[in-house]
């Protein structure tokens, strides 16, 4: 899903925001819950979220295997292939999700959510 400024969106899951502190450390002032289904408008699309450590490691190991795998001893090549295979599920999930960004959304009730991950939103 590609989010753009001005696009109408809806929360797809309940969000809990809070545990604001005032005065002393650990003193909870309140907690705000926003229910799924609240609609709003995208005000700004921020930068892309960084890839997870597992995705970066998969890319690094895969590049190593492609570039130097043919020169490695058999045992090292097999160990590297095993490490790559262990990271395949994370890589597949990353490719399925696609580009992940954060957005600023002004909800219809007046609240503004900034730095919200796009995966908790659906376009209308």
C-alpha angles and dihedrals in degrees: 000000000000115000120205134182112276094023117136115236140178129212109249097197140025114274126206115203126180152030088169111187128214127187106340128043114263095017107135115214100178151321127230122207122195116196125225113263098046109137132213146146129268108242099178138005111217130199129301118279114247118256118257121261090250092054092050090048091050091052092047094049093043091052090048091050093048095046102038107011093101091057097048125099112259095252093051092046091051092048090050091048089051092051091050092049090053090056095046096095092055091047092049091050090049092052092047092051093048123191112359121204137173122234143193111234128188106208121216090247090061100257118129121213114197125189091020116164113241093229092077092057135077124196119239 
